[in-house]
Amino acid sequence: MLAWFQRTFTALESRSFRTLWFGSFFSMVAFFMSSAAQAIVAFDLTGNNASVGFVIFGQGFAQLFLAPFGGALADRLPKKPLIIFFQAIIMAVFTSIAILIWLDLIAIWHLVTASFITGMSFSFMGPARQAYVVDLVEEGRRGNAVALNQVALNASRVLGPAVAASLIAWEVSGGGGAYMTMAAFYFFTIIATFMLPPSHGGGTQRSVLGDIGGGFQYVAGHPRLRTLIPFFILLIMFGLPYVTIMPGFVKTDLGKGEAGIGLMLAAQAAGGLLASLAVAGLADSPSALKIYSGAGLLFGASLLATSASPNLLAALGAMFVAGIGSGAFQTLNSAVVIRESDPRFFGRVMSLTMTAF
């Protein structure tokens, strides 16, 4: 047990990475809180799901088109000030929405704008934060470091929406309190980032567009990366949307209500978190690529099994396995990609994986 613990959390022995990790955890909890909070507030304002989709679209649209620019900047500029700048923007956005809710001035266009700005900021901050690992962790532990980042991501994906929904349901807090809590989490994250050592930019004579093109050329010319990245993007784009059709599947095919939906999502989340912890210690091992490929296949197969489940119990088992496959696949993706990449291209390579979300 002790050996497993040391292997799984070996990168946290670095004080600087430990600071980055805990700061990132707070920011990711806030990020997933915002996903739930903006949906709840938007529905309460309008009473229809179309407005909810419009708000969520703003964030996804920004990440899809701006992530490559964020990757290029992460490779050419010092990462620490870049991260702090966009963390401050997100904190200001959350604070503004909280004030608008408290003053009863909130409108749907405020949420759409906030969603877009948050997605834009995450597009620039995310690649820089992943690439910052290179400055903080020695080469033999980098895979474990980025895998631990994914563990934090999976944990916050479970914790964030639950915290947001609880705060919004609490009369003392409401939507304004939820958004101000998110802003406070980003305040703590900014303090943690200030404590990190300086980072260095790559320096380049090319334009940002030239750097983006150089990133695509690098991936296209790397045999493993040109297979790994499209594989990841396709599996995430076609696999993760099961969350959006889950309510209809549970109600129509399984004949269960909201409790059944909650159980299905909880089963997936539990499997994902357990798998992330299980494989984090293997991120730098020679077997990581095989486990990564197997996890992707397991994810797809278990989704098919879920769709064919005759009852809720069978569906819960299949969804738990889907969580294991998805969690292991996403955790090892960043580790394998980082291991295969030249440090000069880390930001641009990681930004390509972000377009899948």
VOBA-1610 file (N, C-alpha, C; in pm, whole numbers, padded with zeros to 5 digits, always signed):
BEGIN
Met+00083-00121+00000Met+00000+00000+00000Met+00086+00126+00000Leu+00192+00123+00085Leu+00281+00238+00092Leu+00353+00259-00040Ala+00395+00149-00102Ala+00464+00159-00231Ala+00372+00217-00338Trp+00244+00173-00337Trp+00147+00228-00433Trp+00128+00377-00412Phe+00117+00417-00286Phe+00095+00559-00254Phe+00213+00643-00302Gln+00334+00597-00274Gln+00453+00671-00315Gln+00464+00679-00467Arg+00430+00570-00535Arg+00437+00569-00682Arg+00330+00659-00743Thr+00211+00658-00686Thr+00100+00735-00741Thr+00121+00885-00722Phe+00175+00925-00609Phe+00186+01068-00578Phe+00331+01116-00577Thr+00417+01050-00653Thr+00560+01082-00649Thr+00590+01225-00692Ala+00516+01280-00789Ala+00543+01416-00836Ala+00513+01520-00730Leu+00425+01487-00634Leu+00390+01582-00528Leu+00503+01599-00427Glu+00610+01522-00440Glu+00727+01544-00355Glu+00794+01677-00388Ser+00771+01726-00509Ser+00821+01859-00547Ser+00732+01965-00486Arg+00789+02052-00404Arg+00710+02155-00337Arg+00642+02247-00438Ser+00714+02283-00543Ser+00657+02374-00643Ser+00540+02310-00715Phe+00555+02183-00754Phe+00444+02117-00821Phe+00327+02097-00726Arg+00357+02070-00599Arg+00251+02054-00500Arg+00168+02182-00489Thr+00237+02296-00492Thr+00167+02425-00488Thr+00082+02445-00613Leu+00140+02414-00729Leu+00064+02425-00854Leu-00057+02333-00852Trp-00039+02211-00803Trp-00147+02112-00805Trp-00264+02155-00718Phe-00236+02199-00596Phe-00345+02241-00508Phe-00414+02366-00561Gly-00336+02459-00616Gly-00397+02576-00677Gly-00485+02538-00795Ser-00436+02446-00876Ser-00513+02399-00992Ser-00641+02329-00947Phe-00633+02256-00838Phe-00752+02185-00789Phe-00862+02283-00752Phe-00827+02390-00680Phe-00926+02491-00645Phe-00987+02553-00771Ser-00903+02583-00869Ser-00954+02647-00991Ser-01043+02553-01070Met-01009+02423-01071Met-01091+02328-01146Met-01224+02300-01077Val-01225+02299-00944Val-01352+02287-00872Val-01442+02405-00909Ala-01384+02526-00910Ala-01461+02645-00947Ala-01509+02637-01092Phe-01424+02585-01180Phe-01461+02574-01321Phe-01582+02483-01339Phe-01581+02367-01272Phe-01694+02275-01285Phe-01815+02322-01204Met-01792+02401-01099Met-01904+02467-01033Met-01975+02560-01130Ser-01896+02631-01211Ser-01955+02727-01305Ser-02039+02655-01411Ser-01995+02536-01451Ser-02072+02460-01551Ser-02212+02431-01501Ala-02223+02392-01374Ala-02354+02363-01317Ala-02430+02492-01284Ala-02359+02589-01226Ala-02425+02712-01182Ala-02485+02789-01299Gln-02410+02802-01408Gln-02462+02879-01521Gln-02584+02811-01583Ala-02586+02677-01582Ala-02701+02605-01635Ala-02825+02626-01547Ile-02806+02618-01416Ile-02919+02635-01323Ile-02973+02777-01329Val-02883+02876-01324Val-02925+03016-01326Val-02992+03050-01459Ala-02938+03000-01569Ala-02997+03026-01701Ala-03137+02967-01711Phe-03155+02846-01660Phe-03288+02784-01666Phe-03387+02858-01576Asp-03340+02902-01459Asp-03428+02978-01369Asp-03470+03110-01432Leu-03383+03170-01513Leu-03415+03298-01577Leu-03516+03282-01689Thr-03503+03177-01768Thr-03582+03165-01891Thr-03684+03051-01889Gly-03655+02946-01811Gly-03746+02834-01806Gly-03738+02740-01924Asn-03633+02751-02007Asn-03620+02660-02121Asn-03475+02615-02138Asn-03460+02497-02195Asn-03327+02438-02212Asn-03248+02500-02326Ala-03317+02568-02418Ala-03246+02630-02530Ala-03149+02737-02480Ser-03192+02814-02382Ser-03104+02918-02328Ser-02986+02856-02254Val-03011+02742-02188Val-02901+02672-02120Val-02797+02627-02222Gly-02844+02570-02331Gly-02752+02527-02437Gly-02676+02643-02497Phe-02741+02758-02510Phe-02676+02876-02566Phe-02564+02924-02475Val-02590+02922-02345Val-02487+02963-02248Val-02368+02868-02253Ile-02394+02738-02252Ile-02286+02640-02255Ile-02209+02647-02386Phe-02280+02677-02496Phe-02216+02688-02626Phe-02109+02797-02627Gly-02134+02907-02554Gly-02036+03016-02551Gly-01901+02970-02502Gln-01900+02888-02398Gln-01774+02837-02343Gln-01707+02740-02438Gly-01785+02647-02493Gly-01729+02548-02585Gly-01676+02610-02712Phe-01747+02710-02763Phe-01705+02779-02885Phe-01569+02845-02865Ala-01553+02912-02750Ala-01426+02980-02721Ala-01312+02880-02712Gln-01333+02768-02644Gln-01227+02670-02628Gln-01190+02603-02760Leu-01288+02579-02844Leu-01261+02512-02971Leu-01169+02594-03060Phe-01194+02725-03069Phe-01121+02807-03165Phe-01001+02880-03105Leu-00999+02898-02973Leu-00891+02976-02913Leu-00783+02891-02847Ala-00810+02763-02822Ala-00710+02678-02757Ala-00577+02674-02833Pro-00575+02665-02968Pro-00446+02667-03038Pro-00367+02795-03015Phe-00437+02909-03003Phe-00368+03035-02973Phe-00310+03030-02832Gly-00386+02972-02738Gly-00335+02957-02602Gly-00212+02870-02596Gly-00210+02764-02675Gly-00093+02677-02679Gly+00029+02747-02734Ala+00008+02829-02839Ala+00119+02903-02898Ala+00178+03002-02799Leu+00092+03073-02726Leu+00142+03169-02627Leu+00212+03099-02512Ala+00163+02981-02473Ala+00226+02907-02364Ala+00368+02866-02398Asp+00396+02845-02527Asp+00530+02803-02569Asp+00623+02921-02595Arg+00570+03043-02604Arg+00655+03157-02638Arg+00666+03260-02526Leu+00576+03257-02427Leu+00577+03356-02320Leu+00603+03288-02185Pro+00653+03364-02087Pro+00664+03309-01951Pro+00526+03265-01901Lys+00518+03146-01848Lys+00387+03087-01818Lys+00324+03144-01692Lys+00404+03175-01591Lys+00348+03219-01464Lys+00263+03345-01479Pro+00313+03455-01535Pro+00226+03574-01550Pro+00108+03550-01642Leu+00125+03464-01742Leu+00014+03433-01833Leu-00099+03365-01756Ile-00064+03270-01672Ile-00165+03199-01592Ile-00234+03294-01496Ile-00156+03376-01425Ile-00214+03469-01327Ile-00309+03567-01394Phe-00272+03618-01511Phe-00355+03716-01582Phe-00493+03659-01611Phe-00499+03538-01664Phe-00629+03482-01700Phe-00704+03429-01578Gln-00632+03390-01473Gln-00700+03356-01349Gln-00771+03479-01293Ala-00706+03594-01301Ala-00766+03718-01252Ala-00890+03756-01333Ile-00885+03733-01464Ile-01001+03762-01548Ile-01120+03676-01506Ile-01097+03547-01486Ile-01206+03457-01446Ile-01260+03498-01309Met-01173+03533-01215Met-01218+03577-01083Met-01307+03701-01096Ala-01267+03796-01182Ala-01347+03917-01202Ala-01483+03886-01264Val-01486+03791-01357Val-01612+03751-01421Val-01707+03691-01318Phe-01657+03598-01236Phe-01742+03534-01136Phe-01793+03636-01034Thr-01706+03729-00994Thr-01747+03833-00900Thr-01857+03920-00960Ser-01842+03956-01086Ser-01941+04040-01153Ser-02077+03971-01161Ile-02078+03843-01196Ile-02204+03769-01204Ile-02270+03760-01067Ala-02189+03737-00962Ala-02244+03731-00827Ala-02313+03862-00790Ile-02248+03974-00820Ile-02306+04105-00788Ile-02435+04129-00867Leu-02435+04092-00995Leu-02555+04108-01078Leu-02672+04025-01024Ile-02642+03906-00976Ile-02748+03821-00918Ile-02801+03884-00790Trp-02710+03930-00705Trp-02753+03992-00579Trp-02837+04117-00601Leu-02805+04194-00705Leu-02879+04316-00737Leu-03003+04289-00821Asp-03027+04161-00852Asp-03141+04120-00935Asp-03138+04187-01072Leu-03018+04201-01127Leu-03000+04261-01259Leu-02952+04159-01363Ile-02937+04035-01322Ile-02880+03934-01410Ile-02971+03908-01530Ala-02911+03897-01647Ala-02983+03866-01771Ala-02909+03754-01843Ile-02977+03690-01935Ile-02918+03575-02003Ile-02793+03614-02080Trp-02789+03735-02134Trp-02671+03775-02212Trp-02549+03791-02123His-02573+03823-01994His-02460+03828-01899His-02396+03690-01886Leu-02481+03588-01876Leu-02430+03452-01860Leu-02358+03403-01986Val-02413+03438-02103Val-02348+03399-02229Val-02211+03464-02240Thr-02205+03594-02207Thr-02077+03666-02213Thr-01978+03607-02113Ala-02025+03582-01992Ala-01937+03524-01890Ala-01887+03387-01931Ser-01974+03308-01991Ser-01936+03175-02037Ser-01828+03183-02144Phe-01844+03275-02237Phe-01745+03291-02344Phe-01610+03336-02288Ile-01612+03435-02199Ile-01487+03486-02142Ile-01418+03379-02059Thr-01496+03301-01984Thr-01438+03192-01906Thr-01374+03088-01997Gly-01444+03050-02104Gly-01388+02955-02199Gly-01263+03008-02266Met-01265+03138-02301Met-01148+03202-02362Met-01029+03197-02267Ser-01053+03235-02142Ser-00945+03239-02044Ser-00889+03100-02018Phe-00977+03001-02010Phe-00931+02864-01988Phe-00851+02813-02106Ser-00884+02861-02227Ser-00810+02821-02348Ser-00665+02866-02342Phe-00640+02981-02279Phe-00504+03031-02267Phe-00435+02980-02140Met-00513+02965-02034Met-00455+02924-01906Met-00424+02775-01902Gly-00512+02692-01960Gly-00496+02547-01953Gly-00366+02495-02012Pro-00335+02528-02139Pro-00208+02481-02196Pro-00086+02531-02121Ala-00092+02656-02074Ala+00022+02712-02000Ala+00043+02637-01869Arg-00066+02603-01802Arg-00055+02531-01675Arg+00001+02391-01695Gln-00043+02323-01801Gln+00011+02190-01830Gln+00159+02197-01867Ala+00194+02296-01950Ala+00333+02309-01993Ala+00425+02355-01880Tyr+00368+02421-01779Tyr+00446+02469-01664Tyr+00509+02352-01589Val+00448+02234-01600Val+00500+02114-01534Val+00646+02091-01571Val+00682+02124-01696Val+00819+02102-01743Val+00919+02181-01659Asp+00879+02301-01615Asp+00968+02385-01535Asp+00975+02342-01389Leu+00878+02263-01344Leu+00867+02233-01201Leu+00905+02089-01165Val+00899+01998-01262Val+00918+01855-01233Val+01025+01798-01326Glu+01113+01715-01271Glu+01216+01654-01354Glu+01154+01556-01453Glu+01227+01525-01558Glu+01173+01451-01671Glu+01110+01317-01631Gly+01171+01244-01541Gly+01120+01112-01505Gly+00988+01113-01431Arg+00944+01230-01385Arg+00818+01239-01311Arg+00712+01322-01384Arg+00742+01368-01503Arg+00647+01455-01573Arg+00518+01383-01608Gly+00529+01258-01648Gly+00408+01182-01680Gly+00318+01170-01558Asn+00377+01140-01443Asn+00300+01130-01320Asn+00238+01264-01283Ala+00313+01372-01307Ala+00262+01505-01273Ala+00137+01540-01352Val+00140+01520-01484Val+00022+01553-01564Val-00091+01454-01536Ala-00058+01331-01499Ala-00162+01235-01461Ala-00230+01279-01332Leu-00154+01332-01238Leu-00213+01383-01114Leu-00300+01505-01141Asn-00264+01585-01240Asn-00352+01694-01280Asn-00487+01641-01326Gln-00485+01528-01397Gln-00610+01468-01443Gln-00689+01409-01327Val-00619+01357-01225Val-00687+01309-01105Val-00763+01424-01040Ala-00697+01541-01030Ala-00763+01659-00974Ala-00883+01699-01059Leu-00867+01689-01191Leu-00976+01723-01282Leu-01095+01631-01262Asn-01071+01500-01252Asn-01180+01405-01233Asn-01249+01424-01098Ala-01169+01452-00994Ala-01228+01475-00862Ala-01313+01602-00861Ser-01263+01707-00925Ser-01338+01833-00927Ser-01462+01823-01014Arg-01459+01736-01116Arg-01577+01715-01200Arg-01692+01656-01118Val-01658+01579-01014Val-01759+01524-00924Val-01798+01627-00819Leu-01699+01691-00760Leu-01722+01781-00647Leu-01785+01914-00689Gly-01737+01972-00800Gly-01780+02105-00841Gly-01930+02121-00858Pro-01994+02041-00944Pro-02139+02055-00963Pro-02219+02033-00835Ala-02174+01940-00750Ala-02245+01913-00625Ala-02239+02034-00532Val-02121+02097-00521Val-02107+02216-00437Val-02191+02330-00492Ala-02187+02351-00624Ala-02264+02459-00686Ala-02413+02441-00663Ala-02463+02320-00687Ala-02606+02294-00670Ala-02649+02313-00525Ser-02564+02270-00431Ser-02597+02285-00289Ser-02602+02432-00248Leu-02507+02510-00295Leu-02505+02653-00261Leu-02624+02726-00321Ile-02659+02693-00445Ile-02772+02759-00509Ile-02903+02722-00439Ala-02915+02597-00395Ala-03037+02553-00326Ala-03049+02613-00186Trp-02936+02652-00127Trp-02936+02709+00008Trp-02982+02854+00000Glu-03089+02889+00072Glu-03147+03023+00062Glu-03049+03131+00104Val-02966+03103+00201Val-02870+03203+00249Val-02770+03239+00140Ser-02736+03144+00056Ser-02634+03166-00047Ser-02697+03200-00182Gly-02770+03104-00239Gly-02829+03125-00370Gly-02724+03129-00480Gly-02766+03172-00599Gly-02674+03178-00712Gly-02560+03275-00690Gly-02589+03388-00625Gly-02484+03486-00599Gly-02376+03432-00509Gly-02416+03358-00406Gly-02319+03298-00316Gly-02234+03193-00385Ala-02296+03117-00476Ala-02221+03016-00551Ala-02114+03081-00637Tyr-02150+03187-00707Tyr-02052+03255-00793Tyr-01944+03324-00711Met-01979+03379-00596Met-01876+03443-00513Met-01782+03339-00453Thr-01833+03220-00424Thr-01747+03111-00378Thr-01648+03072-00486Met-01695+03067-00611Met-01606+03037-00723Met-01498+03144-00736Ala-01537+03270-00718Ala-01438+03379-00724Ala-01335+03365-00612Ala-01381+03325-00493Ala-01289+03307-00380Ala-01191+03194-00408Phe-01239+03086-00470Phe-01149+02976-00505Phe-01040+03024-00601Tyr-01077+03109-00696Tyr-00976+03161-00789Tyr-00882+03258-00720Phe-00929+03327-00618Phe-00840+03415-00541Phe-00731+03331-00474Phe-00769+03219-00413Phe-00670+03129-00351Phe-00575+03073-00456Thr-00628+03044-00574Thr-00544+02991-00682Thr-00440+03092-00726Ile-00479+03218-00735Ile-00385+03324-00774Ile-00273+03337-00671Ile-00309+03332-00543Ile-00207+03338-00437Ile-00108+03222-00452Ala-00160+03102-00476Ala-00074+02985-00493Ala+00018+03001-00612Thr-00033+03056-00722Thr+00048+03073-00843Thr+00159+03175-00820Phe+00132+03279-00743Phe+00235+03378-00711Phe+00351+03315-00636Met+00326+03207-00563Met+00430+03141-00484Met+00522+03053-00567Leu+00488+03031-00693Leu+00567+02942-00778Leu+00693+03012-00830Pro+00796+02937-00863Pro+00918+02997-00920Pro+00891+03053-01058Pro+00979+03142-01106Pro+00959+03200-01240Pro+00962+03093-01348Ser+00890+03119-01455Ser+00892+03030-01570Ser+00956+03104-01686His+00990+03031-01789His+01062+03090-01901His+00984+03071-02030Gly+00988+03173-02115Gly+00927+03162-02246Gly+01022+03099-02346Gly+00964+03047-02453Gly+01046+02980-02553Gly+01120+03076-02643Gly+01060+03193-02667Gly+01125+03287-02757Gly+01118+03240-02900Thr+01065+03322-02988Thr+01051+03284-03128Thr+01046+03408-03215Gln+01089+03394-03337Gln+01085+03505-03432Gln+00960+03498-03520Arg+00883+03392-03506Arg+00765+03375-03590Arg+00644+03444-03527Ser+00541+03465-03608Ser+00416+03518-03558Ser+00342+03410-03480Val+00236+03451-03408Val+00156+03353-03335Val+00095+03251-03431Leu+00044+03300-03545Leu-00012+03208-03645Leu+00095+03113-03698Gly+00217+03166-03713Gly+00327+03081-03757Gly+00359+02974-03655Asp+00351+03010-03525Asp+00374+02912-03420Asp+00265+02806-03417Ile+00140+02849-03439Ile+00030+02752-03443Ile+00051+02654-03557Gly+00086+02707-03674Gly+00115+02621-03788Gly+00231+02528-03761Gly+00333+02580-03690Gly+00446+02496-03654Gly+00407+02382-03562Gly+00310+02409-03473Gly+00261+02304-03384Gly+00190+02193-03460Phe+00106+02232-03556Phe+00038+02132-03639Phe+00139+02051-03721Gln+00241+02120-03773Gln+00343+02052-03852Gln+00421+01953-03766Tyr+00450+01994-03641Tyr+00523+01906-03551Tyr+00443+01778-03523Val+00314+01793-03493Val+00230+01677-03465Val+00218+01589-03589Ala+00198+01652-03705Ala+00183+01576-03830Ala+00309+01498-03864Gly+00426+01550-03823Gly+00552+01485-03854Gly+00597+01385-03749His+00520+01372-03640His+00555+01280-03532His+00463+01158-03542Pro+00518+01040-03574Pro+00434+00922-03599Pro+00335+00890-03488Arg+00380+00894-03363Arg+00289+00856-03254Arg+00188+00967-03224Leu+00232+01091-03223Leu+00141+01201-03191Leu+00031+01215-03295Arg+00063+01193-03420Arg-00041+01208-03523Arg-00143+01095-03517Thr-00115+00993-03437Thr-00214+00889-03410Thr-00283+00912-03276Leu-00206+00946-03173Leu-00260+00962-03039Leu-00361+01076-03030Ile-00327+01192-03085Ile-00414+01309-03068Ile-00547+01294-03141Pro-00549+01254-03269Pro-00680+01231-03333Pro-00762+01122-03263Phe-00693+01017-03215Phe-00762+00909-03142Phe-00831+00965-03019Phe-00760+01050-02944Phe-00816+01110-02823Phe-00934+01201-02858Ile-00914+01289-02956Ile-01019+01385-02992Ile-01146+01313-03038Leu-01132+01213-03122Leu-01249+01142-03174Leu-01323+01067-03063Leu-01247+01002-02974Leu-01311+00925-02868Leu-01384+01016-02770Ile-01323+01130-02737Ile-01387+01223-02644Ile-01508+01289-02709Met-01495+01332-02835Met-01605+01401-02903Met-01727+01310-02920Phe-01703+01183-02949Phe-01815+01092-02973Phe-01853+01010-02850Gly-01765+01007-02749Gly-01793+00928-02630Gly-01855+01007-02516Leu-01798+01124-02483Leu-01846+01199-02367Leu-01987+01255-02380Pro-02038+01284-02500Pro-02176+01335-02508Pro-02282+01241-02453Tyr-02244+01121-02410Tyr-02344+01033-02349Tyr-02411+01100-02229Val-02338+01195-02166Val-02393+01263-02049Val-02520+01339-02086Thr-02524+01397-02206Thr-02640+01478-02246Thr-02762+01392-02277Ile-02741+01267-02319Ile-02856+01181-02350Ile-02891+01087-02235Met-02813+01095-02127Met-02837+01007-02013Met-02978+01022-01954Pro-03027+01145-01931Pro-03163+01157-01873Pro-03269+01088-01958Gly-03265+01110-02089Gly-03364+01047-02176Gly-03351+00896-02176Phe-03228+00844-02176Phe-03206+00699-02175Phe-03261+00636-02048Val-03230+00698-01934Val-03275+00643-01805Val-03427+00645-01795Lys-03488+00755-01836Lys-03634+00767-01823Lys-03708+00682-01927Thr-03661+00686-02052Thr-03734+00618-02160Thr-03703+00469-02167Asp-03575+00434-02165Asp-03536+00294-02183Asp-03538+00212-02054Leu-03501+00278-01944Leu-03494+00205-01817Leu-03616+00230-01729Gly-03696+00331-01762Gly-03817+00359-01686Gly-03792+00411-01546Lys-03682+00482-01526Lys-03649+00537-01395Lys-03650+00690-01402Gly-03651+00751-01284Gly-03658+00896-01277Gly-03525+00960-01243Glu-03535+01078-01175Glu-03415+01156-01144Glu-03316+01080-01056Ala-03369+00998-00965Ala-03280+00920-00879Ala-03194+00825-00961Gly-03254+00765-01062Gly-03180+00675-01150Gly-03072+00747-01228Ile-03104+00869-01273Ile-03005+00950-01345Ile-02887+00980-01254Gly-02917+01019-01130Gly-02811+01049-01035Gly-02723+00929-01007Leu-02784+00811-00994Leu-02706+00689-00969Leu-02615+00657-01087Met-02666+00674-01208Met-02585+00646-01327Met-02464+00738-01334Leu-02485+00866-01312Leu-02375+00961-01318Leu-02277+00938-01203Ala-02329+00901-01086Ala-02241+00873-00972Ala-02156+00749-00998Ala-02214+00648-01062Ala-02138+00526-01094Ala-02024+00558-01189Gln-02053+00639-01290Gln-01948+00678-01386Gln-01839+00758-01316Ala-01879+00852-01231Ala-01781+00937-01163Ala-01693+00856-01069Ala-01754+00761-00997Ala-01676+00677-00905Ala-01575+00593-00981Gly-01617+00534-01091Gly-01523+00455-01172Gly-01410+00539-01227Gly-01443+00660-01272Gly-01341+00748-01328Gly-01237+00791-01226Leu-01283+00825-01105Leu-01190+00869-01001Leu-01100+00754-00955Leu-01158+00636-00937Leu-01078+00520-00897Leu-00974+00484-01002Ala-01015+00489-01129Ala-00921+00456-01236Ala-00808+00558-01243Ser-00840+00685-01224Ser-00737+00789-01228Ser-00631+00764-01122Leu-00676+00732-01002Leu-00582+00704-00893Leu-00502+00577-00921Ala-00566+00479-00983Ala-00499+00351-01007Ala-00387+00362-01110Val-00407+00446-01213Val-00309+00450-01322Val-00211+00566-01312Ala-00234+00660-01218Ala-00145+00777-01209Ala-00001+00735-01185Gly+00019+00631-01105Gly+00153+00585-01076Gly+00219+00512-01190Leu+00142+00479-01294Leu+00196+00406-01410Leu+00223+00499-01528Ala+00203+00629-01508Ala+00211+00724-01620Ala+00348+00729-01685Asp+00454+00703-01607Asp+00589+00708-01663Asp+00645+00569-01693Ser+00561+00467-01683Ser+00607+00330-01707Ser+00599+00295-01855Pro+00674+00195-01900Pro+00669+00153-02041Pro+00531+00100-02083Ser+00451+00056-01986Ser+00320-00001-02019Ser+00210+00103-02033Ala+00242+00231-02012Ala+00140+00336-02012Ala+00063+00342-02144Leu+00135+00329-02255Leu+00070+00340-02386Leu-00028+00225-02409Lys+00009+00104-02367Lys-00081-00011-02383Lys-00206+00005-02296Ile-00186+00050-02173Ile-00300+00071-02083Ile-00392+00179-02139Tyr-00332+00284-02192Tyr-00406+00396-02252Tyr-00495+00345-02366Ser-00438+00267-02456Ser-00514+00214-02570Ser-00624+00120-02523Gly-00591+00034-02428Gly-00691-00059-02375Gly-00805+00013-02305Ala-00772+00121-02233Ala-00875+00198-02163Ala-00972+00263-02261Gly-00919+00313-02373Gly-01005+00372-02475Gly-01102+00271-02532Leu-01053+00151-02559Leu-01140+00044-02611Leu-01243+00001-02507Leu-01200-00004-02381Leu-01291-00041-02272Leu-01403+00062-02259Phe-01369+00189-02272Phe-01468+00296-02264Phe-01575+00279-02371Gly-01532+00259-02495Gly-01627+00242-02605Gly-01713+00119-02588Ala-01652+00008-02550Ala-01727-00118-02534Ala-01829-00108-02421Ser-01792-00041-02313Ser-01884-00031-02199Ser-02001+00063-02229Leu-01980+00162-02315Leu-02093+00246-02358Leu-02193+00163-02439Leu-02141+00076-02525Leu-02229-00013-02600Leu-02305-00106-02505Ala-02236-00155-02404Ala-02300-00243-02306Ala-02408-00168-02228Thr-02381-00043-02196Thr-02481+00039-02126Thr-02607+00053-02209Ser-02590+00082-02338Ser-02705+00102-02426Ser-02790-00024-02440Ala-02728-00141-02420Ala-02800-00268-02434Ala-02848-00323-02301Ser-02828-00249-02193Ser-02864-00299-02060Ser-03015-00314-02045Pro-03061-00428-01993Pro-03205-00451-01980Pro-03268-00385-01858Asn-03186-00346-01760Asn-03240-00286-01638Asn-03137-00192-01576Leu-03179-00122-01471Leu-03092-00021-01410Leu-02967-00083-01348Leu-02980-00198-01284Leu-02865-00260-01219Leu-02756-00293-01320Ala-02794-00351-01433Ala-02696-00383-01536Ala-02635-00256-01594Ala-02717-00153-01611Ala-02668-00026-01665Ala-02570+00040-01569Leu-02596+00028-01438Leu-02505+00085-01339Leu-02368+00017-01347Gly-02368-00115-01360Gly-02241-00186-01372Gly-02165-00146-01496Ala-02236-00136-01609Ala-02171-00096-01734Ala-02121+00047-01727Met-02197+00134-01661Met-02154+00274-01651Met-02035+00289-01557Phe-02027+00207-01454Phe-01910+00208-01366Phe-01785+00169-01445Val-01798+00067-01529Val-01686+00026-01614Val-01652+00135-01715Ala-01755+00203-01768Ala-01730+00314-01860Ala-01650+00424-01791Gly-01681+00448-01664Gly-01604+00546-01588Gly-01460+00505-01572Ile-01437+00375-01549Ile-01300+00324-01538Ile-01224+00347-01669Gly-01287+00310-01780Gly-01222+00328-01910Gly-01196+00473-01941Ser-01296+00558-01919Ser-01281+00701-01947Ser-01177+00765-01857Gly-01182+00732-01726Gly-01087+00791-01632Gly-00944+00754-01662Ala-00919+00625-01689Ala-00783+00581-01721Ala-00736+00640-01852Phe-00825+00645-01950Phe-00791+00698-02083Phe-00752+00845-02075Gln-00833+00926-02008Gln-00805+01069-02000Gln-00683+01097-01912Thr-00666+01019-01806Thr-00552+01040-01717Thr-00421+01013-01788Leu-00416+00904-01863Leu-00291+00867-01930Leu-00268+00944-02059Asn-00373+01003-02116Asn-00355+01075-02242Asn-00250+01185-02230Ser-00269+01274-02132Ser-00174+01384-02117Ser-00035+01333-02087Ala-00026+01227-02005Ala+00104+01172-01968Ala+00176+01116-02089Val+00105+01040-02171Val+00166+00980-02290Val+00205+01087-02391Val+00117+01185-02411Val+00145+01291-02508Val+00265+01375-02464Ile+00270+01409-02335Ile+00383+01486-02283Ile+00513+01409-02302Arg+00509+01279-02276Arg+00629+01196-02286Arg+00680+01188-02429Glu+00589+01196-02525Glu+00627+01184-02665Glu+00667+01318-02728Ser+00645+01429-02657Ser+00660+01561-02718Ser+00791+01629-02679Asp+00838+01713-02769Asp+00951+01801-02742Asp+00901+01912-02650Pro+00976+01944-02540Pro+00931+02048-02447Pro+00900+02182-02515Arg+00963+02212-02627Arg+00937+02338-02696Arg+00795+02345-02751Phe+00729+02230-02764Phe+00596+02224-02825Phe+00488+02181-02726Phe+00522+02171-02596Phe+00426+02118-02500Phe+00294+02195-02502Gly+00300+02328-02497Gly+00179+02408-02493Gly+00091+02386-02614Arg+00152+02386-02733Arg+00073+02370-02855Arg+00016+02229-02868Val+00093+02130-02828Val+00044+01992-02836Val-00073+01972-02739Met-00060+02020-02615Met-00166+02002-02517Met-00291+02080-02556Ser-00274+02194-02622Ser-00390+02274-02662Ser-00476+02199-02763Leu-00415+02115-02845Leu-00492+02038-02943Leu-00587+01940-02875Thr-00543+01882-02763Thr-00632+01790-02692Thr-00749+01863-02628Met-00731+01992-02596Met-00838+02069-02534Met-00953+02094-02630Thr-00927+02093-02761Thr-01034+02119-02857Thr-01141+02011-02854Ala-01107+01895-02798Ala-01205+01785-02792Ala-01320+01816-02698Phe-01298+01906-02602Phe-01400+01934-02501Phe-01488+02051-02541
//
